[in-house]
């Protein structure tokens, strides 16, 4: 079967119930975030995710009546960002064997107005690429983001790049009918046999919160 980007957008939306996906020729509007622009600003020394982290931290402060450690919002923002190219590539490739382009220039997203995670994704390129190309684009994209991400708190390389593996694994487990899952896992260098996460979200440091069952602290 020959897939268009529009059809792949439908595949992704069908597999991820909380995500809205569209195709577009440009970033859809002012509330949308261009992945390319965000990374370029970080690489120029800016901090374009500051307001994003601040909004999440304000929620934690309100909900838990403390000044939350900065690494919690920093890590969730990191995970939310890398989730965008990871969902697009891993879900569509697992189902169809091909992916939309996931280069930074090919993606934009819009955050949920309350929960802050990316709830809408725009596919900006008409390119449909094989799994190995998607894996290479994904690696280049997330590496560019992670290498320039400076949230004001130290996050080690295992935390940063481990989160990418975690998001890819989580994405591969979402589709019900995904004949290419094993091939995609291999191309992206992840093992679906891993039950514990590689990275930690640090949510357990908030009052009364129990570490999740997949927390790497249980290794």
N, C-alpha and C positions, 0 to 999 in steps of 0.2 A: 504494500500500500504506500502511496505517495502522500506525505503529510505537508500541509501548509502551516505557517506560524499560527494562523487563526484556529486551525484544528487542534494544534498543540496547546493553545490557550484554553480550549474547551476541555482537553484531557486533564490539564492541571487543575482547572476549576472544579471539575467533577471529582477529582481525587482528594481535594483539600476543601472541606465544606466551609471553612471560615474565611477562605481567600477569594477575592474577586480578581479576575484576570482579563485584561483587554489588550488589543493591539493598537498601536498608534504610530504616527510618523514623527511625532515630537513629544516632549514631556507634556502631559495633558493639561496642566494648570499650575497656578502658583502654590497650591498646597502639596504639590508633588515634589519628590526629591529625585534629582538626576544622580545616578550612581557615579557617573563620570565627573560631574561637577563637585560632588562631595569629596571624592578622592583627590581631585586636583586641588581643592581648598586645603585639605589635610597636608598634602605634599608641599604646599606653599607655606606651611607653618600655622595654618588656621585650625580652628576647633569647631567644625560645623555640626558636630553632634552634641555640643554643650547644652543647648536648650532641650534636646531629647533626653539626655541624662538627667538634667535638672527636673524635668517634669516627672520622670519616674521616681527620682529621689524624694520629691515633694509628696508623692502618693505614699511612699513607704513611711515617711515621717508622720503623715496624718494617720495612717492605718495602724502604726505600731508605736506611736507616741515617743519616738526617739529621733536623734539625729543619726540617720543610717550611715554605716560605713560606705565610703565612696565606691569601693570595689563592687558593691551589689549592682548599682545602676550602671556602672562602667561595663560590667560583664554582661548584663542583660542587653544593653545597647549593642555590644559586640555581637552577641548571639543573634539578635534580631536582624542586624545588618547582613551577616553572612548567610542567614536563612534565605534571603531573597534569591541569590544565584543558586544556592543549594537546592531549594525547592524546584525552581524552574528546570534545572538540568537533570537532577536525579529522578524526579517524578516522571517527567515526560519521557526520558530515555528508558526508564525501567518499563514503561508501558508500551512504547513504540519502537525503541531502538535508535531514536534520533532525538535531537533537542533543538529548541530555539537557540540563537546565539546568546551566551551569557557573559559576553564582554561587558565592561563597565558602561561603554557607550550604548549598549543595547537594552539597558534596563533602567526603569524608574519605579518608584514606589510611593505610596501614600500611607501614612500611619493611621492606626485606629485612633479616633479622637479622645478616647478615655483610657484604653488599655495600652496604648503607645506602640504596640507591635505593628509591623507592616501588614496591613489588611487588604491592600490593593496593589497589584503589580501591573505595569505597562511594559509590553514587549515592543521595543522600538525599531527592531530590525526585521526584515523579511527573510533573513538567512535561516535555513534549517541545516544543522550540522550533525555529523556522525558522533558517536559517543567519545572517541578519542579526542576529537577536536573540542567537544564540550568540556571534557575533563581538563584539557590544557587551558582553555579560556577561563574556566572556573578557578583553577590554581592561580593564574595570573591576576584575576580580578580580586580574589580574597587576599592574596599576598600584598597587593598594592594597598588595600584598605588596612590590613593588620600592621604592615610595616610603618604606616604613617599615623596610626591611631594612637593618640596621646591623651588619655582621659584624666590625667592628673594623679594617677595611682598606678603602682607597678603591677603589671600582669605579665607573667612569664611566658615564654614561647610555647610551653606545653599547654597553658591555659588558652592562649590565643589560637594556635593552630589545632589544638585538640578540639576546640569548639567547632571548627569546620568539619572535622570527621564526625563529630556528634550530630551535627545538623544534616550531613549527607546520609548518615545511617537512619536518622529519624525520618527523613524524606523518603528513603527507599522502602520503609515499612508502611507507608501510607496507602499506596494503591492496592486494591484487592486482586486485580488481575494484571500481573506485571511479569511477563515472560522473560524480560531481559534483566531482571534484578541482579542476578549473580554476575553477569558480564559488566554491568555498570559499577557494581561494588568493586570489582577487580580493577576497572579502569580508573576509578577514583581512589584506589588504594585503601579501602576500608573493609573490615570484616563484620559481617552481620551476626557472627557468633558472639561478639562482645556484648555482654548484657549491662555492664557498667559504663557510664560515661567516661570520657577521657578528661574533660574539663569540668570545673565546678562553677555553679552559678552564684555561690556564696549566700544563697537565700537563707540557709540554715542559721546565719548569724543574727537574724532578726528575732525578736522575742517570741517565744512560743512556737517557733517553726521547727519542724522535724526534717532532717535531711531526707531527700527523696530516695526511693529504693535503688535508683541507678547511680547514686552519688559515688564518685571515685574514692571518697574517704573510706568506703567500705572494703577497699582492696586489701 
